[in-house]
Amino acid sequence: MFPVLNKYQLTCVGFFILVCLFANFLSSSSNALEHIQKNASDVSQKNIEQLKDFALAKINDDRKKFGLAPVFQSNNTAAQVQANELLRTQFISHLTVDGLKPYMLYSLYNGTGYVQQNLGQISYIDSKNLTNQNNKHNAKNNLTSSEFCTIAKKFYCAPIDPYKAIENLEYLMIYDDKKCCKDGHRNNTLNKFHTHVSIGIAFNKYYFAMVQNFENRYLESDYQIQKDDDNIKLEAKIMEQNKINFQINHVSFFLDDHPTKIVYEKNKNKTNYELGDLKLIVSKPLPSYVKYLQQDEGSYEIIEAKKWDLDNNNIDLEIKIPDSLNVKDKVLTMVVYAKKADNKGDDNENNDEAALPIPLTSHTFFNY
């Protein structure tokens, strides 16, 4: 079987890196598999929740080993929706078959934070790494892992134990990630600013998929985003600001093509994806005698916010989208970035890390 791990990680300039791992994995056919489910219809919601709790425990065990606070189970359902689709297609991709990227799907399901994704599967068919004749033949004939194991009679496919699958994928992400992925999965799991993770798990006898949407969730859940013509308003409160000490730094806007099945087919084999094209950066108003210096003229525009009212943990922003931003036939995604205020008394604070902008929330406007 082939465990496959995909993940993307935000860099300070808003781009993403997707890393993949392909490794040989064989489960022993002689071991009794206590937790096997025969097919997807046999997997109850209770079993899925137990598996999610198990996966969360593994994540937090690893975070504890590195001195990090635990992440909490998120109730956002985008990860489970995506996992269900992966089981249906048995083809691993960050995009849904309708062309939605993870942050779009997260926003569609009312996500209020910022999401970074780990994605993994265990399968007998690895269509993305066709290194042997069996794989080439079966991928060419569009066989899924389940079809291969039920149609082909050349060898015995050991049923997948979902608990062992979670253990193996988590281990690979944390302890065997450098050679293949430059520790991309590991860095995402061990990101100190993550607060929650929404987990999606779907599987049958011969295929297992797991989606981990790590979240930065620092805004109260009742925050409001309003759009009126070209004006966008954000009203929110930062949770536990006395402990976090965040200061809003800027707001970025990215443009994507509208998600479609054509977009999926065109990009499903890619091993990376990005937020979209950075087109606009919004910052606080400056005195009349000072202007923002744009380093990369032409690729994006820097403007001042129409309203920039920040009072302790309260955020009240208003932004007028300029006419120069062509949003026709595009999807617009807004990301709010903050920086940690200087804590001179914190000897453990990494100054370089504290200087990086931290995404607090994102929101995709599908019908701008």
PAMARNU-109179 format. One record per residue: residue in three letters; x, y, z of N, C-alpha, C in turn. Coordinates in steps of 0.05 Angstrom, whole numbers. Atoms other than C-alpha are relative to their C-alpha. Layout:
N
> residuo,n_px,n_py,n_pz,ca_px,ca_py,ca_pz,c_px,c_py,c_pz
> ALA,X,Y,Z,X,Y,Z,X,Y,Z
...
END
This chain:
368
> residuo,n_px,n_py,n_pz,ca_px,ca_py,ca_pz,c_px,c_py,c_pz
> MET,17,-24,0,0,0,0,17,25,0
> PHE,-15,-25,2,21,72,-10,-12,21,18
> PRO,9,-24,-15,14,124,45,9,25,-14
> VAL,-7,-24,13,12,192,14,-8,24,17
> LEU,6,-23,-17,17,257,53,4,25,-17
> ASN,-2,-26,13,3,325,23,-5,22,20
> LYS,5,-22,-18,7,391,59,11,26,-12
> TYR,-11,-25,8,17,464,47,4,17,25
> GLN,-7,-16,-23,48,515,93,3,29,-9
> LEU,-2,-28,6,41,590,94,28,11,5
> THR,-24,-15,-5,103,632,85,-7,29,6
> CYS,6,-28,-9,109,704,108,-10,18,-22
> VAL,10,-17,22,92,731,39,-26,-11,-12
> GLY,27,8,8,28,692,32,0,-22,-21
> PHE,-1,22,19,51,636,-14,0,-27,14
> PHE,3,26,-12,42,562,-2,20,-19,-12
> ILE,-17,22,9,88,502,-7,-15,-26,5
> LEU,13,26,-3,57,434,-20,22,-21,-1
> VAL,-19,21,1,99,374,-3,-13,-27,1
> CYS,12,26,3,85,301,-18,19,-22,10
> LEU,-16,22,-9,109,236,11,-12,-25,-11
> PHE,8,26,9,105,169,-23,19,-21,12
> ALA,-17,20,-13,130,109,17,-14,-26,-1
> ASN,13,26,0,118,35,14,-9,-8,28
> PHE,12,8,-25,73,9,68,-16,-26,-4
> LEU,14,26,2,49,-63,77,-10,-7,27
> SER,10,10,-26,2,-84,132,1,-30,0
> SER,-3,28,-2,11,-153,158,-26,-14,-2
> SER,25,15,3,-42,-202,135,-5,-20,22
> SER,3,20,-21,-29,-247,194,-11,12,26
> ASN,10,-12,-25,-50,-196,247,-30,3,-1
> ALA,29,-4,-2,-121,-194,271,-5,30,1
> LEU,5,-29,1,-149,-125,254,-25,6,15
> GLU,22,-4,-18,-193,-106,311,-20,21,-9
> HIS,17,-23,5,-220,-41,283,-9,3,-29
> ILE,5,-3,29,-232,-57,209,-30,4,-5
> GLN,27,-3,10,-294,-31,176,-1,-11,-29
> LYS,0,13,26,-315,-70,114,-5,19,-23
> ASN,4,-20,21,-341,-12,73,-10,25,12
> ALA,7,-27,-10,-360,61,79,-27,0,14
> SER,27,-1,-11,-433,46,94,-1,-12,28
> ASP,-1,13,-26,-413,5,155,12,18,21
> VAL,-14,-18,-19,-375,63,187,-20,19,12
> SER,19,-17,-14,-420,96,238,13,27,7
> GLN,-9,-26,-9,-415,168,259,15,-2,26
> LYS,-14,4,-26,-395,144,328,29,-10,-5
> ASN,-27,10,6,-336,105,298,18,22,-11
> ILE,-16,-22,12,-314,165,258,9,19,22
> GLU,-7,-18,-22,-316,209,320,22,-12,18
> GLN,-20,13,-16,-275,158,358,27,2,-14
> LEU,-25,-2,16,-223,158,302,11,28,1
> LYS,-9,-28,-1,-221,234,302,13,6,28
> ASP,-11,-3,-27,-209,233,378,27,-12,1
> PHE,-26,14,0,-153,183,367,21,16,-15
> ALA,-19,-16,16,-121,226,312,7,25,15
> LEU,-6,-24,-16,-127,288,356,20,-6,23
> ALA,-18,7,-21,-93,252,413,28,-4,-10
> LYS,-26,4,12,-36,232,368,14,27,-7
> ILE,-10,-27,6,-28,304,344,10,14,26
> ASN,-7,-14,-25,-27,331,415,22,-14,15
> ASP,-23,14,-12,20,277,439,26,11,-12
> ASP,-24,-10,13,70,302,388,5,29,7
> ARG,-4,-28,-8,58,375,404,10,2,29
> LYS,-9,0,-28,68,360,478,30,-6,2
> LYS,-28,8,-1,135,327,464,18,24,-7
> PHE,-16,-23,8,158,393,434,-7,25,15
> GLY,6,-23,-17,132,437,489,-22,18,-10
> LEU,20,-17,11,72,463,451,-27,-6,13
> ALA,27,3,-11,1,475,475,-17,-18,-18
> PRO,17,17,16,-52,425,451,-18,17,-18
> VAL,21,-12,17,-99,442,394,-26,-13,7
> PHE,26,10,-6,-173,434,403,-14,-10,-25
> GLN,15,10,22,-221,395,360,-19,21,-10
> SER,18,-20,12,-256,442,312,-25,-13,-10
> ASN,25,10,9,-328,435,293,-5,7,-30
> ASN,3,-7,28,-317,460,222,-1,-27,-16
> THR,4,25,13,-341,406,174,13,-2,-28
> ALA,-12,1,26,-301,423,112,20,-23,-3
> ALA,-19,22,2,-247,371,128,-15,-26,-5
> GLN,15,24,4,-299,316,133,-13,-2,-28
> VAL,11,-1,27,-333,338,69,22,-8,-21
> GLN,-21,6,19,-266,334,33,9,-29,2
> ALA,-8,28,-4,-248,267,64,-20,-19,-14
> ASN,21,16,13,-315,238,40,4,0,-30
> GLU,-5,-1,29,-299,262,-30,24,-16,-8
> LEU,-24,16,6,-229,231,-28,-7,-29,0
> LEU,8,28,0,-260,165,-10,-16,-7,-26
> ARG,16,5,24,-309,171,-68,17,-1,-25
> THR,-17,-1,24,-255,189,-120,24,-18,3
> GLN,-25,15,-5,-197,152,-87,23,11,-16
> PHE,-22,-15,13,-152,205,-118,6,23,17
> ILE,-6,-20,-19,-115,250,-71,6,27,-14
> SER,-3,-27,11,-119,324,-86,-10,20,20
> HIS,9,-21,-18,-125,388,-46,-25,14,-11
> LEU,23,-12,12,-178,412,-95,-24,-20,1
> THR,23,16,3,-249,386,-92,-6,-4,-30
> VAL,6,4,28,-278,359,-157,-14,24,-13
> ASP,11,-25,10,-314,425,-163,20,23,-2
> GLY,-21,-20,3,-248,462,-162,5,18,24
> LEU,-4,-16,-24,-251,490,-91,27,-6,14
> LYS,-24,4,-16,-185,501,-55,-8,-2,30
> PRO,7,5,-28,-182,484,20,-11,25,14
> TYR,9,-24,-15,-189,556,45,-28,9,-11
> MET,27,-6,10,-250,565,-1,-21,-18,13
> LEU,18,19,-12,-283,502,25,-5,6,29
> TYR,1,-8,-28,-267,523,96,-18,24,4
> SER,17,-24,-2,-299,591,85,-29,-6,-7
> LEU,27,7,8,-359,560,51,-15,-13,23
> TYR,12,13,-23,-372,519,114,4,17,26
> ASN,1,-19,-22,-369,582,157,24,-1,18
> GLY,-25,-1,-16,-297,577,180,6,29,8
> THR,-6,-27,-10,-277,637,222,29,5,6
> GLY,-29,-3,-5,-202,625,228,15,0,-26
> TYR,-17,3,23,-146,612,180,10,-28,-1
> VAL,-4,29,1,-132,542,155,25,-7,-16
> GLN,-23,12,14,-69,503,135,-4,-30,2
> GLN,10,27,2,-79,432,112,22,-21,-3
> ASN,-15,25,5,-45,364,119,-20,-20,-12
> LEU,17,18,15,-74,312,72,14,-26,-4
> GLY,-13,25,3,-60,238,71,-18,-23,-8
> GLN,16,23,8,-83,172,42,18,-25,3
> ILE,-13,26,2,-65,98,47,-16,-15,-21
> SER,14,11,23,-81,62,-17,18,-22,-13
> TYR,-14,20,15,-61,1,-59,7,10,-28
> ILE,-5,-12,26,-61,45,-121,11,29,4
> ASP,-12,-26,-2,-15,105,-125,2,13,-28
> SER,2,-10,28,-36,142,-188,19,24,-4
> LYS,-18,-23,3,12,200,-174,29,-7,-1
> ASN,-28,9,0,75,159,-171,2,-27,-14
> LEU,3,25,15,71,107,-226,28,-12,-5
> THR,-28,9,1,137,71,-212,2,-29,-9
> ASN,-1,28,8,118,0,-232,-22,-7,-19
> GLN,18,7,21,80,-36,-286,-28,-5,11
> ASN,26,5,-12,23,-57,-239,-15,27,3
> ASN,13,-26,-4,10,16,-221,-8,13,-26
> LYS,5,-12,26,15,39,-293,-25,-13,-13
> HIS,23,14,12,-34,-14,-316,-26,7,13
> ASN,25,-5,-14,-85,-2,-262,-8,29,-1
> ALA,7,-28,2,-81,73,-265,-11,6,-28
> LYS,8,-4,28,-88,70,-341,-29,-9,-3
> ASN,28,11,2,-152,29,-332,-18,13,21
> ASN,16,-16,-18,-177,79,-280,-10,-17,24
> LEU,9,16,-23,-180,27,-224,6,16,25
> THR,-6,-11,-27,-187,53,-153,13,-22,16
> SER,-12,20,-18,-153,19,-95,-20,-22,7
> SER,21,20,-7,-218,-15,-76,-5,-19,-23
> GLU,5,17,24,-230,-40,-147,23,-18,-5
> PHE,-24,17,4,-159,-65,-153,1,-24,19
> CYS,-2,21,-20,-164,-105,-89,-23,-20,-3
> THR,22,18,3,-231,-136,-107,-1,-13,-27
> ILE,0,12,27,-220,-148,-181,25,-16,-5
> ALA,-25,14,4,-147,-167,-183,2,-24,19
> LYS,-3,24,-16,-133,-237,-157,29,-9,2
> LYS,-28,8,1,-57,-237,-164,12,-1,28
> PHE,-11,1,-27,-44,-223,-91,-22,9,20
> TYR,20,-6,-21,-80,-214,-25,4,28,10
> CYS,-1,-27,-11,-96,-143,-3,-9,-2,29
> ALA,7,0,-28,-94,-138,72,-18,23,6
> PRO,19,-22,-7,-153,-97,98,15,21,17
> ILE,-13,-22,-14,-134,-30,127,-13,3,28
> ASP,8,-6,-27,-138,-19,202,2,31,3
> PRO,-1,-29,0,-158,55,208,17,12,23
> TYR,-16,-10,-22,-124,63,276,30,-1,-7
> LYS,-28,2,9,-58,37,248,6,20,-22
> ALA,-4,-19,22,-68,81,187,6,28,12
> ILE,-5,-26,-13,-73,143,232,27,1,13
> GLU,-26,1,-13,-12,122,272,23,3,-20
> ASN,-22,0,20,30,110,210,2,27,-14
> LEU,-1,-26,13,10,175,175,11,22,19
> GLU,-10,-20,-19,22,216,239,30,-3,5
> TYR,-28,4,-4,90,183,249,17,10,-23
> LEU,-15,-9,23,112,196,178,1,31,-1
> MET,0,-29,1,91,269,183,19,13,20
> ILE,-16,-13,-21,130,282,247,29,-10,0
> TYR,-26,12,-5,189,234,247,14,-10,-25
> ASP,-13,9,25,203,216,174,-8,18,-23
> ASP,10,-20,19,188,280,137,22,17,-13
> LYS,-21,-18,10,255,314,125,9,-7,-28
> LYS,-12,8,25,281,273,67,-19,6,-24
> CYS,19,-4,22,218,277,25,-11,28,-1
> CYS,17,-24,-1,186,341,48,11,24,15
> LYS,-13,-22,-14,236,385,84,-16,9,25
> ASP,15,-3,-25,194,377,147,-24,18,-2
> GLY,24,-16,4,134,412,117,-24,-9,17
> HIS,22,10,-16,82,367,150,6,4,30
> ARG,-8,-3,-28,120,369,215,-4,29,10
> ASN,2,-28,-8,124,445,216,-29,9,2
> ASN,28,-8,-2,50,451,204,-13,-11,25
> THR,11,12,-24,31,402,259,11,14,25
> LEU,-13,-12,-24,80,437,307,0,30,-1
> ASN,2,-29,1,61,508,289,-12,10,27
> LYS,8,-9,-27,56,544,356,-25,18,0
> PHE,23,-18,2,2,592,331,-26,-14,-7
> HIS,25,15,5,-48,537,313,-15,-4,26
> THR,16,4,-24,-105,533,362,-20,-23,-2
> HIS,20,21,5,-153,482,331,9,-17,-24
> VAL,-2,16,24,-155,426,280,-26,-14,-5
> SER,24,16,8,-214,399,242,10,-24,-16
> ILE,-10,25,11,-204,327,222,-22,-13,-16
> GLY,19,15,16,-238,290,166,12,-28,-5
> ILE,-9,27,4,-233,214,161,-22,-15,-15
> ALA,19,17,16,-265,168,109,16,-23,-11
> PHE,-15,24,9,-246,97,90,-19,-23,-6
> ASN,13,26,3,-268,29,67,21,-22,5
> LYS,-18,22,-6,-233,-39,69,28,4,-11
> TYR,-25,-2,14,-178,-20,21,10,28,-6
> TYR,-8,-28,5,-173,56,22,-6,16,25
> PHE,2,-17,-24,-162,107,78,8,28,-8
> ALA,-7,-28,5,-163,183,73,-4,16,26
> MET,2,-17,-23,-150,234,127,8,29,-8
> VAL,-5,-28,5,-154,310,123,3,14,27
> GLN,-4,-16,-25,-125,354,178,1,30,-8
> ASN,0,-28,5,-144,427,173,7,15,26
> PHE,-9,-15,-24,-102,463,225,-10,29,-2
> GLU,12,-27,1,-133,530,244,15,19,20
> ASN,-5,-23,-17,-110,596,272,-27,12,6
> ARG,26,-11,-7,-173,615,309,2,19,24
> TYR,-4,-19,-21,-165,679,349,-23,20,2
> LEU,22,-19,0,-229,717,333,-25,-13,12
> GLU,25,10,-10,-295,710,370,-18,-10,-23
> SER,15,13,22,-343,666,331,-23,18,-11
> ASP,22,-17,10,-395,722,325,10,24,-17
> TYR,-11,-23,15,-350,766,283,-17,3,-26
> GLN,17,-6,23,-383,799,223,17,11,-23
> ILE,-11,-11,24,-360,811,152,-24,8,-18
> GLN,22,-11,16,-406,855,111,12,12,-26
> LYS,-8,-11,25,-400,873,38,-23,16,-12
> ASP,20,-18,11,-438,932,9,13,13,-24
> ASP,-12,-10,25,-421,946,-64,31,-6,2
> ASP,-29,3,-1,-345,958,-62,11,4,28
> ASN,-9,-3,-28,-342,968,14,-2,-26,15
> ILE,-1,24,-17,-322,911,60,6,9,29
> LYS,-3,-6,-28,-330,917,135,5,-25,16
> LEU,-6,22,-18,-300,872,188,-2,11,29
> GLU,2,-6,-29,-322,876,261,4,-26,15
> ALA,-7,24,-15,-292,827,309,14,6,26
> LYS,-15,-2,-25,-260,815,377,21,-22,0
> ILE,-21,20,-3,-194,780,389,-4,-13,28
> MET,4,14,-25,-202,726,441,25,1,17
> GLU,-22,1,-20,-158,729,504,23,18,-9
> GLN,-20,-18,10,-121,789,477,21,7,21
> ASN,-20,-6,-21,-88,800,545,22,-21,1
> LYS,-21,21,1,-51,734,534,15,0,-26
> ILE,-11,3,27,-39,738,459,15,25,-8
> ASN,-13,-26,7,-23,812,449,5,3,-29
> PHE,-2,-4,29,-36,814,374,-6,29,-7
> GLN,6,-26,12,-36,878,333,-5,-5,-30
> ILE,6,3,28,-70,879,265,21,15,-17
> ASN,-21,-11,16,-16,891,213,-9,9,-27
> HIS,10,-7,26,-49,890,145,-21,-21,-9
> VAL,19,18,11,-103,858,103,7,-4,-30
> SER,-7,6,28,-88,823,37,-23,-12,-15
> PHE,21,11,17,-134,806,-21,13,-15,-23
> PHE,-10,18,21,-122,749,-70,-23,-7,-19
> LEU,19,7,20,-157,732,-135,5,-28,-11
> ASP,0,26,13,-173,662,-161,-20,-1,-22
> ASP,21,6,19,-210,636,-220,-24,-13,15
> HIS,23,13,-12,-280,613,-204,4,-30,0
> PRO,-4,29,-1,-278,540,-180,-20,-14,-18
> THR,17,16,18,-304,492,-233,13,-28,-2
> LYS,-11,27,5,-294,419,-252,23,2,-20
> ILE,-22,-4,19,-249,444,-308,25,8,16
> VAL,-23,-8,-16,-204,478,-256,11,-25,15
> TYR,-9,24,-14,-202,412,-217,16,-18,-19
> GLU,-14,17,18,-182,371,-278,26,11,-9
> LYS,-24,-13,8,-130,421,-297,22,-1,22
> ASN,-19,-3,-22,-98,424,-228,2,-24,19
> LYS,1,21,-20,-113,358,-193,26,-15,4
> ASN,-25,14,-2,-45,329,-207,23,17,11
> LYS,-21,-17,-10,-6,388,-182,7,-7,29
> THR,-8,5,-27,34,379,-119,3,25,17
> ASN,1,-25,-16,25,451,-97,-23,17,-10
> TYR,20,-20,8,-26,506,-98,5,25,17
> GLU,-5,-26,-14,-27,579,-76,-27,13,7
> LEU,24,-15,-7,-76,628,-46,-13,13,-24
> GLY,10,-15,22,-84,660,-113,19,23,-5
> ASP,-17,-22,6,-55,723,-142,-4,23,20
> LEU,2,-23,-18,-39,776,-90,-3,26,-16
> LYS,6,-24,16,-71,839,-117,-3,25,16
> LEU,5,-23,-16,-84,885,-59,9,-4,29
> ILE,-7,-1,-28,-54,902,9,-11,25,12
> VAL,13,-23,-14,-93,947,57,13,4,27
> SER,-13,-6,-25,-58,981,115,-14,24,13
> LYS,12,-22,-15,-76,1033,167,6,27,-13
> PRO,-5,-27,11,-82,1106,145,24,13,12
> LEU,-24,-14,-9,-19,1147,149,-4,30,0
> PRO,2,-29,3,-8,1221,160,4,9,-29
> SER,0,-9,27,-15,1262,97,28,3,-13
> TYR,-27,-4,10,60,1272,91,16,-26,-3
> VAL,-13,26,2,76,1198,92,-15,-18,-19
> LYS,13,19,19,63,1146,38,14,-28,3
> TYR,-11,27,0,72,1070,35,18,-4,-24
> LEU,-19,7,22,131,1046,-6,-6,-28,-10
> GLN,7,25,12,112,991,-54,25,-11,-13
> GLN,-25,11,10,171,945,-68,-4,-13,-28
> ASP,4,14,25,140,906,-126,-23,13,-15
> GLU,21,-15,14,102,956,-168,-11,-15,-23
> GLY,12,12,23,52,929,-217,-14,-27,7
> SER,12,26,-6,37,861,-185,-23,3,20
> TYR,22,-5,-19,-5,888,-128,0,30,7
> GLU,4,-28,-7,-30,954,-101,-2,3,30
> ILE,3,-6,-28,-23,983,-31,-18,24,4
> ILE,18,-22,-6,-80,1026,-5,-4,3,30
> GLU,7,-4,-29,-102,1055,62,-29,-8,5
> ALA,28,7,-7,-163,1030,98,-17,25,3
> LYS,19,-21,-4,-224,1073,98,-5,6,29
> LYS,3,-2,-29,-232,1059,172,19,-21,13
> TRP,-20,17,-13,-179,1029,218,-2,6,30
> ASP,6,-6,-28,-206,1028,289,6,-25,16
> LEU,-9,23,-16,-168,981,336,2,9,29
> ASP,1,-8,-28,-183,986,410,3,-25,17
> ASN,-5,24,-16,-151,932,453,-7,-25,-16
> ASN,7,25,14,-186,869,430,-22,4,-22
> ASN,21,-6,20,-237,904,384,12,7,-27
> ILE,-8,-5,27,-228,905,309,-23,12,-15
> ASP,20,-13,16,-268,953,266,13,12,-25
> LEU,-13,-8,25,-243,958,194,-21,4,-22
> GLU,16,-4,24,-274,986,132,19,5,-24
> ILE,-18,-1,23,-242,977,64,-17,5,-25
> LYS,12,-5,26,-262,1006,-3,17,-12,-22
> ILE,-15,13,21,-241,961,-60,2,19,-24
> PRO,-3,-20,21,-211,1005,-114,-10,-11,-27
> ASP,10,8,26,-238,1004,-185,22,-14,-16
> SER,-22,12,15,-169,983,-209,2,-30,5
> LEU,0,28,-5,-180,914,-178,-23,-13,-16
> ASN,20,13,17,-215,874,-232,-8,-27,11
> VAL,10,24,-12,-257,821,-198,-19,-15,-18
> LYS,18,13,18,-297,801,-259,8,-29,-5
> ASP,-5,29,4,-303,725,-264,21,-11,18
> LYS,-20,8,-19,-258,719,-203,-13,-5,27
> VAL,7,4,-28,-263,695,-131,20,16,17
> LEU,-17,-18,-17,-237,745,-79,3,-12,28
> THR,-6,10,-27,-204,721,-15,15,21,16
> MET,-12,-20,-18,-188,767,43,14,-15,23
> VAL,-15,11,-23,-135,749,95,9,23,18
> VAL,-8,-21,-19,-124,790,158,24,-10,15
> TYR,-26,7,-12,-53,789,185,5,17,25
> ALA,-8,-14,-24,-28,808,254,29,-5,7
> LYS,-26,6,-11,38,813,290,-2,0,31
> LYS,-1,0,-29,54,798,362,14,25,10
> ALA,-13,-23,-11,69,860,402,25,-8,15
> ASP,-26,7,-13,139,863,431,-4,-5,29
> ASN,1,7,-29,141,826,497,29,-1,10
> LYS,-28,-2,-8,207,848,525,6,-19,24
> GLY,-5,17,-24,197,807,588,-1,-30,-6
> ASP,2,28,7,188,742,549,27,-9,-11
> ASP,-27,8,8,257,711,546,-2,-22,-21
> ASN,2,22,19,231,652,505,-11,9,-27
> GLU,11,-9,25,202,695,450,22,1,-21
> ASN,-18,-1,22,236,684,384,-5,26,-16
> ASN,4,-26,12,246,754,355,-6,-2,-30
> ASP,5,3,28,249,730,283,-29,-10,-5
> GLU,27,12,3,185,689,292,-21,21,7
> ALA,19,-21,-8,150,747,327,-3,21,-21
> ALA,1,-20,21,166,792,268,-17,-8,-23
> LEU,15,10,23,128,748,219,-30,6,3
> PRO,29,-4,-1,56,766,202,-15,-27,4
> ILE,15,24,-7,7,715,230,-29,3,-11
> PRO,27,-2,10,-58,702,192,-20,-7,21
> LEU,21,5,-21,-118,708,239,-26,-11,-12
> THR,25,9,12,-175,696,191,2,4,-30
> SER,3,-4,29,-192,689,117,-29,-3,-7
> HIS,28,2,9,-257,697,80,0,3,-30
> THR,2,0,29,-273,681,8,-28,10,-8
> PHE,25,-11,12,-325,722,-30,-4,-14,-27
> PHE,4,15,24,-354,676,-82,-16,15,-21
> ASN,16,-16,19,-403,725,-114,5,29,5
> TYR,-7,-28,-6,-367,791,-109,-14,18,-20
END
